[in-house]
Amino acid sequence: MPTRRAGGITKRCECRDANRKRLGTKCPQLSKKNHGNYELHQELPPSETGTRRRFRRTGYTGVKDAQKDLDRVRAILDLAEEDEDAERRLGDLLAVVMREREPIPDTADVKRRLVAGVPMNTSVTVGEWLQTWVDSKRTKRTTTSGYRSHIRVHLVPGVGHYRLDRFNVGHAQAFFDGIDDRNEVVKAQNRARREQEARCRWGKRSRPPAADSARLAVERERLAVMPPYGLITGPATKQRIRATLRTALNAAIRRQHITFNPAAWVELASGKRPKAVLWTDRHVERWHQTGEKPSGVMVWTPTQIGAFLDEAEESRLYAFFHLIVFRGLRRGEGVGHDEVNTDLDGGAITIARELVVDNWEVFEDDPKTDGSAATIALDSLNVVVLRDHRRRKALEREAWNEQAAADRAAGKDTPDWAETGKEFVDVDGSWLHPEKVSEEFRRIYKRAGLPPISLRDARHCAATLIHGGGGDMHAVKETLRQSTIQLASDTYTALLKEVDQEIAERAAALVPRARKGAVEPVAE
């Protein structure tokens, strides 16, 4: 039987004597039924430093209410069963409950925490738990970085201040609704800035006259004090943020911190993947007028792809871009690809490694998913381009090593070409930073006067070319190594429909017609 420490219930009041000293338990009026309040007190286990402490709570109008809470306090202390560490932890818990005037916790809940070995302090916040949880994660580095970004940028500022055990569906729903409200503000600010930038342009080759110069100066001053362009938190990002919160709270349930996951009951708008859309003449014209893209995933037409590759031919990364737009490699897979996994004689390439960026630092990792690691065919044109690339790389290696030898003879510490074994490397043979590839990609398409796409979207160009060459949705899915054919269908249905229309028009044009008044195809 656990040792029963000193404690009990007393009655006291706030009456004072002639010297204004509180009478407390010595008030002669305490014998009256409605005079004073009851107070419970219970000795607690000593603190970690050995300091003696007591649990006290007053304000009870009836002795039965005070006795009920005293019994609950004692039931919690009895859970220790003469375990000194457990006694101290329970004492710490009750000391916080007394200091913060919190309700006395449920004995069964305290027992679960004690057995699980988790912190007894019920006042841990959502932000503190999120940080504890993410610090313990052993997922892939990029996955953990994504969790940390969601926690730092969105969750801690939005819901981090709530107590974990009091965080509810209403709190979570209000947080995600607040993201929508902020998006509307950002959209309005972006629109206002775009309109103000238009008012700041002269638009003529000649210098503006004095009156217009003064007006433009005023407009530019107004522009200078406006908020910069902001980023919108889209539906898909909101879904990922909720997934992070839900996963963290599920871990809290497993650790018996809480028994309910509010994030699982939040209602969000659908976070469907954006449909891939071709940069048709109509879309390009609209983009020139407004600066807006019709979709989050834009894809060049075959003609535009050809214009890009023509412009890219002199780039040392020409083979890299050629491989992506025809075979659909991801950026990290391209820069992380090893020479030994390219079979130029057999016309095949095996995706086995990738280079990943985390806060600008580059590290090597396995491909994104198990399905991403696969062997795909190389067309004869890609084989020729890759052979030319290797000859060019050999010349770069030779020139670099000659210069390095000359530098060392002159007293400079220049290393030889780095033999990394990668297919695509930097000018010194070292790993090619993925962002350098993206920067070169943007420079080339701007020189070619093409509408913008990201390097990730360039991978989607392969879907257009595969389908235009006769491949079906399954061929697109296998070449791009997507997890399901449904994913490929959701992304490319609209895109391939436009390609199908072009194919249909070309097929119709192949048939010669002699009848007078034959209907000519109507140009859009």
C-alpha positions in Angstrom: 0.0 0.0 0.0 1.5 3.4 -1.0 2.6 5.7 1.8 -0.1 8.2 2.7 1.4 11.7 3.0 0.0 14.4 5.3 -3.1 16.2 4.0 -6.6 17.1 4.7 -9.4 19.7 4.5 -9.7 22.9 6.5 -12.1 25.8 6.7 -11.0 29.4 6.5 -12.3 32.8 5.6 -11.1 36.2 4.6 -12.1 38.1 7.8 -9.4 40.3 9.3 -8.7 41.6 12.8 -8.3 45.2 14.0 -4.8 45.2 12.6 -6.0 44.1 9.2 -4.4 40.6 9.6 -6.3 37.8 7.9 -7.9 35.5 10.6 -8.0 32.4 8.3 -8.8 29.3 10.4 -9.0 31.3 13.7 -12.1 33.2 12.7 -14.8 32.7 15.5 -17.5 32.8 12.7 -16.3 29.7 11.0 -18.7 27.5 12.9 -21.5 29.1 11.0 -22.7 27.0 8.0 -22.4 29.8 5.3 -19.3 31.5 6.6 -15.9 30.9 4.9 -14.7 28.3 2.3 -13.1 24.9 2.4 -9.5 24.3 1.4 -7.8 21.1 0.6 -4.1 20.5 1.1 -1.9 17.5 0.4 1.8 17.1 0.8 3.6 16.3 -2.5 6.8 14.3 -3.1 9.9 16.6 -2.9 11.1 18.3 -6.1 14.2 17.3 -8.0 16.3 19.5 -5.7 14.7 18.1 -2.6 12.5 21.1 -1.9 9.3 20.3 0.1 6.0 21.2 -1.5 2.3 21.0 -1.0 -0.8 21.0 -3.2 -3.4 23.5 -2.0 -6.7 24.6 -3.5 -9.3 26.7 -1.9 -12.7 28.2 -2.7 -14.9 25.1 -2.1 -18.3 25.9 -0.7 -18.9 22.4 0.5 -16.7 19.9 2.3 -17.9 17.1 -0.1 -16.5 18.9 -3.2 -13.2 19.5 -1.4 -13.0 15.9 -0.3 -13.8 14.7 -3.9 -10.8 16.7 -5.3 -8.6 15.6 -2.5 -9.4 12.0 -3.2 -8.4 12.6 -6.9 -5.1 14.1 -5.9 -4.3 11.2 -3.7 -5.4 8.7 -6.4 -2.9 10.3 -8.7 -0.1 10.1 -6.1 -0.9 6.4 -5.4 0.0 5.6 -9.0 3.7 5.9 -8.2 3.6 2.7 -6.1 6.8 3.7 -4.2 8.7 4.4 -7.4 10.8 7.5 -6.6 11.1 8.7 -10.2 7.3 8.2 -10.7 6.6 10.1 -7.4 8.7 13.1 -8.5 7.0 13.2 -12.0 3.5 13.0 -10.4 4.5 15.7 -7.9 5.7 17.9 -10.8 2.4 17.4 -12.6 0.3 18.4 -9.6 2.6 21.4 -8.8 1.8 22.7 -12.3 -1.9 22.0 -11.9 -2.0 24.0 -8.7 0.1 26.9 -10.0 -1.9 27.2 -13.3 -5.2 26.6 -11.5 -6.0 23.8 -14.0 -8.6 21.1 -13.5 -7.2 18.1 -11.7 -6.5 15.6 -14.5 -8.2 12.3 -14.9 -6.4 9.5 -13.1 -6.7 7.0 -16.0 -5.1 9.6 -18.4 -2.3 10.2 -15.9 -1.7 6.5 -15.6 -1.4 6.1 -19.4 1.2 8.9 -19.5 3.1 7.4 -16.6 3.2 3.9 -18.1 4.1 5.3 -21.6 7.0 7.3 -20.1 5.8 10.5 -21.8 6.0 14.0 -20.2 3.4 14.4 -17.5 3.0 18.1 -18.1 -0.4 18.6 -19.7 0.5 22.1 -20.8 2.7 21.1 -23.7 1.7 23.2 -26.8 1.1 22.0 -30.3 4.2 23.9 -31.4 6.4 22.1 -28.8 5.0 18.7 -29.8 5.5 19.4 -33.5 9.2 20.3 -32.9 9.7 17.2 -30.7 8.0 15.0 -33.3 10.0 16.3 -36.3 13.3 16.0 -34.4 12.6 12.3 -34.0 11.7 11.6 -37.6 13.9 9.1 -39.5 12.2 9.6 -42.9 14.0 10.6 -46.1 15.9 13.9 -45.8 13.7 15.7 -48.3 10.5 14.4 -46.6 11.7 15.6 -43.2 12.7 19.0 -44.6 9.2 19.3 -46.0 7.8 18.6 -42.5 10.1 21.2 -41.0 9.1 23.8 -43.6 5.4 23.3 -43.0 5.9 23.5 -39.2 8.1 26.6 -39.4 6.2 28.6 -42.0 2.6 27.6 -41.3 1.8 25.4 -38.3 3.8 27.0 -35.5 2.7 30.6 -36.3 -0.9 29.4 -36.9 -1.6 26.8 -34.2 1.6 26.4 -32.2 0.3 28.4 -29.2 -2.6 26.0 -28.5 -2.3 23.4 -25.7 -1.9 20.0 -27.3 -4.6 18.4 -25.1 -7.1 21.3 -25.8 -6.5 21.6 -29.6 -9.7 20.9 -31.3 -11.4 20.7 -34.8 -12.5 24.3 -34.6 -9.0 25.5 -34.0 -7.7 23.5 -36.9 -10.5 24.5 -39.3 -10.0 28.2 -38.4 -6.3 27.9 -39.2 -6.9 26.5 -42.7 -9.7 28.9 -43.4 -7.2 31.7 -42.4 -4.9 30.5 -45.2 -7.7 31.1 -47.7 -8.2 34.6 -46.3 -4.5 35.4 -46.6 -4.5 34.1 -50.1 -7.2 36.6 -51.1 -5.2 39.4 -49.6 -2.1 38.3 -51.4 -4.0 38.0 -54.7 -5.3 41.5 -54.3 -1.9 42.9 -53.5 -0.3 41.1 -56.4 -3.0 42.4 -58.8 -2.6 46.0 -57.5 1.2 45.8 -57.9 0.9 44.5 -61.4 -1.5 47.4 -62.3 0.8 49.9 -60.7 3.8 48.5 -62.7 1.8 49.0 -65.9 1.3 52.7 -64.9 5.0 53.1 -64.4 5.9 52.1 -67.9 6.4 54.7 -70.6 6.1 52.2 -73.4 7.8 54.3 -76.1 11.3 54.5 -77.4 11.6 58.2 -77.0 12.2 59.8 -73.7 9.0 61.1 -72.0 8.4 64.8 -71.9 8.8 66.7 -68.6 5.1 66.4 -67.6 5.1 62.6 -68.2 8.5 62.2 -66.4 7.0 63.8 -63.3 3.9 61.6 -63.5 6.0 58.5 -63.9 8.2 59.5 -61.0 5.2 59.8 -58.7 3.9 56.4 -59.9 7.2 54.8 -59.2 7.2 56.2 -55.7 3.9 54.6 -55.1 5.2 51.3 -56.4 8.2 51.5 -54.1 6.0 51.4 -51.0 3.7 48.7 -52.2 4.1 45.1 -50.8 6.2 42.8 -53.0 4.7 40.0 -54.9 3.5 37.3 -52.5 3.1 33.5 -52.9 -0.2 31.8 -52.8 -0.7 28.7 -50.6 -2.5 26.5 -53.1 -5.0 23.6 -52.4 -2.3 20.9 -52.9 0.0 22.7 -50.5 -2.8 23.0 -47.9 -3.4 19.2 -48.2 0.3 18.6 -47.6 0.3 20.9 -44.5 -2.7 19.1 -43.1 -1.0 15.7 -43.8 2.0 16.9 -41.7 -0.3 18.0 -38.9 -2.3 14.8 -39.0 0.8 12.6 -39.0 2.3 14.5 -36.0 -1.0 14.3 -34.0 -1.3 10.6 -34.8 2.1 10.2 -33.3 0.9 12.1 -30.2 -2.0 9.6 -29.9 0.4 6.7 -30.1 2.4 8.3 -27.3 -0.8 8.7 -25.4 -0.5 12.5 -25.2 -4.0 12.9 -26.7 -6.9 10.6 -27.7 -8.3 12.4 -30.7 -6.9 13.9 -33.9 -8.6 17.2 -34.9 -6.7 17.4 -38.2 -8.5 14.3 -39.5 -11.8 16.1 -39.4 -10.8 19.4 -41.2 -12.7 20.1 -44.4 -10.5 21.4 -47.3 -11.2 22.1 -50.9 -9.9 19.4 -53.2 -6.2 19.5 -53.8 -6.2 17.9 -57.2 -3.1 18.0 -59.3 -3.3 20.7 -62.0 -4.0 19.5 -65.5 -1.2 19.9 -68.0 -2.0 22.5 -70.7 -0.2 23.2 -74.0 1.1 26.6 -74.8 -1.1 27.1 -77.8 -1.1 30.4 -79.7 -4.2 31.5 -77.9 -2.6 30.9 -74.4 0.7 32.6 -75.5 -1.2 35.7 -76.6 -3.1 35.8 -73.3 0.1 35.4 -71.3 1.7 38.3 -73.2 -1.3 40.5 -72.3 -1.7 39.5 -68.6 1.4 37.7 -67.5 -0.9 34.8 -66.2 -0.5 31.1 -67.0 -3.6 29.0 -67.7 -2.4 26.2 -65.5 0.2 25.3 -62.9 1.6 22.8 -65.4 2.4 24.3 -68.8 3.8 22.3 -71.6 5.4 23.3 -74.9 4.1 22.2 -78.2 6.4 20.0 -80.4 7.2 23.1 -82.4 8.2 25.0 -79.3 10.3 22.1 -78.0 12.2 22.1 -81.3 12.8 25.8 -81.0 14.2 25.3 -77.5 16.5 22.5 -78.5 17.8 24.5 -81.5 18.7 27.3 -79.1 20.2 24.8 -76.6 22.6 23.1 -79.1 25.6 25.1 -78.1 25.1 24.6 -74.4 27.3 22.1 -72.6 24.0 20.8 -71.1 22.3 20.2 -74.4 22.3 16.4 -74.0 20.7 16.8 -70.5 17.8 18.9 -71.8 17.4 16.6 -74.8 17.1 13.6 -72.5 14.5 15.2 -70.3 12.1 16.4 -73.0 12.2 13.1 -74.8 12.5 10.6 -72.0 11.0 12.5 -69.1 13.8 12.3 -66.5 13.4 14.3 -63.3 16.0 17.0 -62.7 17.6 15.2 -59.8 17.6 11.9 -61.7 19.4 13.6 -64.6 22.2 15.3 -62.6 22.6 12.2 -60.4 22.7 9.7 -63.3 25.9 7.5 -63.5 27.7 6.8 -66.8 27.7 3.0 -66.0 23.9 3.0 -66.0 23.7 4.2 -69.7 23.8 1.5 -72.3 24.4 3.4 -75.5 24.9 0.2 -77.6 21.7 -1.4 -76.2 19.8 1.9 -76.3 18.7 1.9 -72.7 19.1 4.0 -69.5 18.6 2.8 -65.9 17.5 5.3 -63.3 19.2 4.3 -60.0 20.4 7.4 -58.2 19.5 11.1 -57.9 21.0 14.3 -56.5 18.7 16.2 -54.1 18.9 19.8 -52.9 18.2 20.6 -49.2 18.8 24.3 -48.3 21.2 24.5 -51.3 23.2 21.6 -50.0 23.3 18.7 -52.5 23.3 15.1 -51.4 22.9 11.7 -53.2 19.9 9.6 -52.6 17.7 6.8 -54.0 15.1 7.8 -56.6 11.9 9.4 -55.4 9.9 6.1 -55.3 10.5 2.4 -55.9 8.8 2.8 -59.2 11.1 5.6 -60.2 14.1 3.2 -60.3 13.6 1.6 -63.7 15.1 1.0 -67.1 13.7 2.9 -70.1 14.6 2.8 -73.8 16.7 5.4 -75.5 15.8 6.4 -79.0 18.6 6.5 -81.7 18.6 10.4 -81.6 19.3 10.4 -77.9 22.0 7.9 -78.4 23.7 10.1 -80.9 23.4 13.2 -78.7 24.8 11.3 -75.7 27.8 10.1 -77.7 28.5 13.7 -78.8 28.1 14.7 -75.1 30.7 12.2 -74.0 33.2 13.3 -76.6 32.7 16.9 -75.5 33.1 15.9 -71.9 36.3 14.1 -72.7 37.7 17.2 -74.3 36.6 19.3 -71.2 38.4 16.8 -68.9 41.6 17.0 -71.0 41.6 20.8 -71.1 40.9 21.1 -67.4 43.7 18.7 -66.4 46.1 20.5 -68.7 45.2 23.8 -67.1 45.4 22.3 -63.6 48.9 21.0 -64.3 49.9 24.5 -65.6 48.4 26.1 -62.5 50.3 23.8 -60.1 53.5 24.5 -62.0 52.8 28.2 -61.3 52.2 27.6 -57.6 48.4 27.5 -57.7 46.6 24.7 -55.9 44.2 23.6 -58.7 42.9 20.0 -58.4 42.5 17.6 -61.4 39.2 16.9 -62.9 36.9 15.3 -60.3 36.1 11.7 -61.4 32.6 11.4 -60.0 31.3 8.9 -62.7 28.3 11.1 -63.3 27.0 11.5 -66.9 26.4 15.2 -66.4 28.9 17.2 -64.4 30.1 20.7 -63.6 33.0 22.3 -65.5 35.5 20.7 -63.1 33.9 17.2 -63.2 32.2 17.6 -59.8 28.6 17.1 -59.1 26.3 19.4 -61.1 24.1 21.5 -58.7 20.5 21.0 -59.8 19.7 24.7 -59.6 22.5 25.5 -62.1 20.7 23.3 -64.6 17.4 25.2 -63.9 19.2 28.5 -64.4 20.7 27.4 -67.7 17.3 26.1 -68.8 15.6 29.5 -68.1 18.4 31.4 -69.9 17.9 29.3 -73.0 14.1 29.5 -73.3 14.2 33.3 -72.7 16.7 33.7 -75.5 14.5 31.6 -77.8 11.5 33.9 -77.0 9.4 31.0 -75.6 6.6 31.2 -73.1 7.8 30.0 -69.6 7.8 26.5 -68.2 9.7 25.1 -65.3 12.3 22.4 -65.8 9.9 20.1 -64.0 7.3 20.9 -66.7 9.9 20.1 -69.4 9.6 16.5 -68.2 5.9 16.6 -69.0 6.8 17.5 -72.6 7.8 13.9 -73.0 4.2 13.0 -72.5 3.3 15.1 -75.5 6.0 13.5 -77.7 5.3 10.0 -76.6 1.6 10.3 -77.3 2.2 12.2 -80.6 4.5 9.3 -81.6 1.7 6.8 -81.1 2.0 5.9 -77.4 -1.0 5.4 -75.2 -1.5 6.4 -71.5 0.2 3.2 -70.3 3.3 4.1 -72.4 3.3 7.6 -70.8 3.0 6.2 -67.3 5.8 3.7 -67.8 8.2 6.1 -69.4 7.6 8.8 -66.8 7.6 6.1 -64.1 4.5 7.4 -62.4 3.0 5.2 -59.6 -0.4 4.6 -61.3 -2.0 5.1 -64.6 -4.7 7.1 -62.8 -2.0 9.7 -61.9 -0.9 9.9 -65.5 -4.5 10.2 -66.7 -5.4 12.9 -64.1 -2.4 15.0 -65.2 -2.3 14.5 -69.0 -5.9 13.9 -70.1 -6.5 17.5 -71.2 -3.0 17.8 -72.7 -3.3 14.7 -74.8 -6.8 15.7 -76.0 -5.2 18.8 -77.6 -2.5 16.7 -79.2 -5.2 14.3 -80.5 -6.9 17.3 -82.1 -3.8 18.2 -83.9 -3.3 14.6 -85.0 -6.9 14.5 -86.3 -6.4 17.8 -88.2 -3.2 16.5 -89.8 -4.9 13.2 -90.7 -7.8 15.0 -92.4 -5.4 17.2 -94.4 -3.7 14.0 -95.9 -6.8 13.2 -98.0 -6.9 15.2 -101.3 -10.3 16.5 -102.4 -11.3 17.3 -106.0 -14.9 18.3 -105.3 -15.5 22.0 -105.7 -16.5 23.7 -102.5 -14.8 21.2 -100.2 -14.8 22.6 -96.7 -11.4 24.0 -95.7 -10.3 23.5 -92.1 -11.0 26.6 -90.1 -8.0 28.0 -88.4 -8.4 29.0 -84.8 
